[in-house]
Structures are given as structure tokens and as C-alpha cells.
Amino acid sequence: MMYSLIGTARLNGVDPLAWLTDVLVGIADLPQSRLRELLPWEWIRLRNPPS
């Protein structure tokens, strides 16, 4: 399971350590309706908005 998470992050150009750290720290405070924001491709998009 961890290999899948790390591989998915890498395939989406996301640093796996930074992503997993942020997800594990913030998941408890995030409402269920916003869980999609934790997907690697959404996570990186929300942190690097287009200029």
C-alpha cells in the first residue's frame, strides 16, 4: 500500500515525503467533503496555483 502511495505521488510530480507528511498532519482536521484535496494531483495544484 505504501509503495502505491509513493508511486502515485512520484507519477504526479509530487515529493512523496512532503505530501505524506502534510496529509498525515492535516487529515484529522479536514472534513470528509474536502478529502479530494489530499490526492497528490490536487495537493500539488492547490499549493502551486497558476500565475
C-alpha positions, 0 to 999 in steps of 0.5 A: 500500500505504501509503495502505491502511495509513493508511486502515485505521488512520484507519477504526479510530480509530487515529493512523496515525503512532503505530501505524506507528511502534510496529509498525515498532519492535516487529515484529522482536521479536514472534513470528509467533503474536502478529502479530494484535496489530499490526492497528490494531483490536487495537493500539488495544484492547490499549493502551486496555483497558476500565475 
